[in-house]
Amino acid sequence: MFNFGWELWIALRYVFSSKREKFTGIISLIAIIGVALSVGALTVVNSVITGFKEAVSEKILSLNPHLSITFRNPEYEKRITEIIKKEIPSKEIKSIQRVSTLQGLIIFSGQPVGIILKATNLQELQKEKGFKKFEFNPLYLNNKEKVLPVIIGEKLRERLGLGLGEKVKFMSAEGFYTPFGFFPKVITFIVAGTFQTGIYDYDLNLVFVPFDAFSQKFNPSNYSLEIKLKDPFKSHQFKTRLLSHLGFGITIFDWQEWNRNLFAALKMEKLGLFVVLTLMIIVSLFTIIAAMIMLVTEKKMDIAILRALGVSSHSILKIFFFCGLILSLTGVIFGLMLGSFLCAVLSHYPIIKLPSEVYPVEYMPVKLKVLDVFVISVVAVFISILACIYPAKKASEIIPAEILRHG
């Protein structure tokens, strides 16, 4: 009597019929728009959090070591290097740098700014991808006055109004004791170049200096071997191997430990926003339920006639289930299209500028992943299916005799 899938055909006729009551059609349109906006918002927000996490990870991985081994006695360096070569395959190591750090104040024209002075190999540092700019003048690195050359961040240069070749004073947190008390060590620096990372704290509070020149002027109290790995996510694995061979007085950190709180916060933020925006989809689907109840009321006579012709209550349930599902899926599909379009625009044309004092990126990063789209689609469709069950069940429970009797 009926062809396969006739329930779906009738459902399409009911949803897209031009003879429907105007008010029911308006409610259905509002419901579709509500679902589309909710799904679109969830897609965009999820992509922004993913993009921000990847941008922060890229900055951290390019500007910081993946493993850092700190020790006080420089004689340990040779033994530690041998352990590293033994425990970490050479094909897994991108670079090993010897560094030393010192805290203090940099002073220019009476303005003090707290900084971290980091001694390292400037030529190797210049190759890192995390720097938007890293420039220095070789003439100042080997100046005749034997003044210690430094590379300062753009924010620090702007704060103090410094230019290339200008001299500044550095007051070290380490010094010496005299009968009159503690005196900090004061050294003159010459600005040999500037760098820019886009991370406010780095550009303001980090200063680089050649390791050899630093060792001659200071007597470092700490040394570090900083290791960059080809696969940063193996850092914890290699750290465990190294720990079994390192003795007392030697500490080792990996980048995941340093930034554990940051990535945990980003993960919780993404989960929290996902839950909140999923609730928005649920709220919008209540409009779908309302539209479906109105459609069932409108089509009571049709239901009675179909039942009188021998159509089972199960088929009636399927018809109205398909009606609700068509409305919901239309909203979900348009929402995914809207969200994907906005993500494409925001990723190709950086529009929303972020304050550099707060965020490590200049513009809002957006990264749309196929897996995220799939998860959003599955969640939205699952909620849609639940929303369609109640109105469809009510339609299947209508008694045709009463409708035909009372009209």
N, C-alpha and C positions, 0 to 999 in steps of 0.2 A: 504493500500500500504506500509506504513512504520510502524514499531513497535514504541511503546511509548518510548521516550528518544533517538530516532535515531540521533537527533541533537548533543547530547552529545557524542554519539559513533563516529560520523564523526569528531567532534572537537578533540577527543582523537587521532584519526588517523592522523589528520593534525599536531598536536603538537609533537607527538612521532614517526612520520613516518621517516624511514631511507632514503627515497627518496627525502627529502626536500633539497632545495639548501643549500650548506654548509655555506655560509655567513649568511643566515637567521637563521640557527641553532645556529651559534656562538653568534649572537646578542641576541637570546632568552636565551642562557646559561648565558651570561653576565648579562642580565636583572634579571634572577632568583638569581644569586649570589649577585647582588646589593641589591635586596629586602631582601634577607636572612641576609646579613651583617647589613643592617639598622635595621631590626627587632631584630636581636641578640644584637646589641649595645643598642637599647632602652630597652630591657629586662634586660641586665646587669646593665646599669646605674640606672634604676628604682629600681632594687634590692639593689644596693649599697646605694642609698639615704634612702630607707626604712630601711635597716640594720643599717645604721649610726644613724638614728632617734631613733630606738628602743634601740640601745646600749647607746646612750646619755641619753635617758629617764630612762633606767635601772640604770645607774650610779647616775643620779640626784635623783631618787626616793629612792635609797638605802642609799645614803650618806647625803641627806638633809631631813629636816622635811617636812611633807606635809602641816602642819599648824604650825605657830610660833606666840605665843602671848608674846609680850614684855612689861615689866612694870618696873618702877624704885623702887617702894616701896615694899619690901619683904612681907609686911603684906597683900598685895593684893592676894598673891598666894592661900590662902585658899579659898577665895571667887571665884576666877577664876576657880579653880579646881571644885568647886561645880557647877558652870555654865556649864563647859565642860561636867560633868557627867549628867547634866539635859538635855542639848541640843543634845549631841551626844550619841547614844545608845552604851552601853559597847561592844556589839558584833561587832561594826564598828571600835573600837579603837584597834590598835595593841600595842602601847606603848605611855607613856607620860614621858618625861624626863625634869628635871629641869637643865637649863644651864645658863652660863654667859660668855660673851666674852670681850676681852680686846686686844687692838692693842698696838704694841710696837716693839722694836728691840731686837733680840737675838744676843749676841756678843760672839765670841770665837776666840782666837788668833788674836784679832784686826780686825776680819771680822764681820761687822754688816749685818744682813738680816732682813728685815721687815716681821713680822709674825702676825697672829691672834691667840691669846691664847684662847682656848675654854675649859671651865670647864664643865665637865659632868660626868656621871657614866661610868667608863671605862669598867666594866664587861658587861654592857648592850651594849655598843658600839662595843665590840669585836664580838658580835653575828651578826652584820650587814653583809649582803652578798656582799656589794659593795667593801669590802676590800679584796685585793688579799693576804695581810698579815697584821696581827695585833698581835704583840707579845710584852710582857713586863715581866720583872723579878719582882716577888712580893717582893723580898728582898729590892729592891730600892724604892718600893712604901711606905714601912714602915721603912725607914732608920733611924738609931739612931741619926743622925745629924739634923733630922727634916728639911732637905732640900726639897724643893718642887719638886716632881718627875714629869717628862713630857714624853709624847710619841711623837716622832718627825717623820716626813715623810722621806722616803728613799732619796729623792732628796736633802732635807736639810742636812741630815747626810752626803751625798756625798759632798755637797758644802763646809761644814765646816770641814769635816774629823773627825766626832765625832764617839765615840764608847760607848757602855753601861757603865754606871757608871761615865762617865766624867761630869764635872761641867761646866756650862755656865752662863753668866750673861744675865739678861733680864731687859731692860730699858723700863719702861711703858710710854705710851703716857699721862697717868694721873699721877699727882704728888702733890706737895704742894707748896704754895707760902710763901716766906720769905721776909724780908726787902731788900734782895739782888736780888730778882727775883724768877722766877719759877724754881723748881728743880724736875726733873723726879724721880720716885721711881725706885730703882734698887734692884732686887731680884736675888738670886742664884738658879739655877735649877740643877737637876741631871737627866741625860738621863736614863730613866727606861725602854724604849723599842722603837720600831719603827713600822711604818705601811706603807702600799703601796696601793694606789688606782688605779694607772695607769693614773690619771689626774694630769698633771704637776703642775698646780697652787696649788692644794691641797697638793701634796707631798712635795712642797717647802715651802709653806707659812702658813700651818695649823699645830698647835701644840695642843695636848690634855693634860689636867691636871685633876686630881680628884677634884670634886666639893667641897667637905668638906675641903680639904687641901687648895684649892684656896681661899675659904671664910675666912679662918683664916689668910692668909697672906695679902690679899687685902680687901678693903672695896668696893665691886662691886657697880657700879653706874647703872647697868642694869641687869635685870633678864629676863629669857624667859622660857616658857613652850613649848616644842617642841612635837608635836603630830604626830605619824605615824598612818595612816589609812589603813585598809585592802583593801579598794578601793580608791586609791589616787585621782581618777577623781571625787570623791564626795567632794573634799576639798572646792570648791567654794560654794557649797550648804551649808555645815556646817559653813563656814565662815560667810555667810549671817545671819544664825541663831545666831551665837555668837555675831555679831556686835550689835545687838539690845539690848544686855544686858551689854556690856562692856562700862565703863564710860570714862571720859576724862583722858588722860595720858596713856592709854593702846592701843597699836597698834597690829594689826593682819595681817599676810601675809600668802598667800598660795603659794605652789611651782609653780603653773602655772603663777602667776604674776611675780615671780622672773625670770622665763625663757621664758617669752612671746616672747621677741625679737628673741631668739635663735630658737624656734620652728616655728615662723613666717618666719624666714629666710630659714629654712630647707624646709618649705612648698613651698615657692616661688621658691627656687632652684630646687626642684623636678618638679614643674610645668614648669619652664623655660626650663629645660633640656628635658622634655617630648615634649614640643612644637618644640624645635630645632631638636631633633631626628625624630620627626614626619615629619618635613620638609625634612629630609634626605630620609625618605621612599617615600615621594611625588616625590623627584628628581629621585630616582631610578625607580619609576613607569613610568617616562617619557621614560625610556629605554624600558619598556614593551609596551608602545604605539608605539614607533618606530618599535619594533619587530613585532607588530600586523599589522602595516601599510605595512611592507614588506611582511608579510604572505598573506595579502589581495591581494597585487599586484601579488604575486606568484600564487595565486589560482583563478585568474580572470576567466580563462577558465573553471575551475570546477564550479564556481558560475554560469556562463552562462549556462552550461549544466544542472545543477540542476534546474535553473529557467525554462529552456526549457522543462524539464520533469514535470513541474507543481508545483515546490516548491515555496512557498510564500516568499516574501521579509522578512516577520516576522521570518520565520524559518532560513533564511540566517543570519539575525541579531542574532538569538539565537546561531547559530553555532559558529560564530566568537566572540560573547560575552563569550561563554564557553571556547573558545581557550585562550582569554585573562585572564579569571578567573582561568583557570588551571595553566597558567604560574605564575600568581600573588600568588595564594594559595600555589603553590609549594615553592615559595620563602618565604612566610610567615611561612609555617610549618617548613621548614629547619631552618629559623631564630629563631623560638621559641625553636626548639630542640637545636640549637647551644647555644643560650642564657641560656637555662635551664642547659645545660651541664656545661658551664663555671661557672654559679652560684653555682652548686653543688660542683665543684672542689674548688672554692674559699672559700666556706663556710666550707668544711671539711678539707682543707689544707690551713691554713693561709700563703699566699705567699707574699703579698704586705705589707711591714712594713711601718707604718706611723710615722712621727716624734712626739715624746711624748710632745714636747714643744708646739705643735700646736693643736693636736687632743687628745681627752680624751680616745682613744682606741689605742692599740699597732698595731693591724693589721686591714686592711680594712674589715669592717663587711659587710656581704651579707645576705639578707633575701628575698627570692623569695616567694611572696604571690600569691595564686590562683586568687584573685580579680585583682591584677595587670596584670597577664597573660591574664585574660579575657578581661580587658580594652584594652590592647595592641592589642589583636587579633581582637576585634571589630573595633578599629580604623583602623588597617591595612587592614582588609577585606573591610571596607566601602570605603577607599581610592582606593582600588583595583577595586571595582565595578565601581566607577566613571571613573577610567582610561580605563576600557574596553568598555565603552559606545560609545565613538567617533569612534574608528576603526570599531566596529561592525555596527554602523549606516552607515558608508561610504560603507561597504561591501554590505549592504542591498539596497543601492541606485544605485548600478551598473546596467546599462541597458544591458541585455544579447544580444540583437540584434547587438549592436555595437561591442561587443567583438567577437561574432561569425562571423561577417562580416569582421572585420580587423584581427582576429586571435590573 
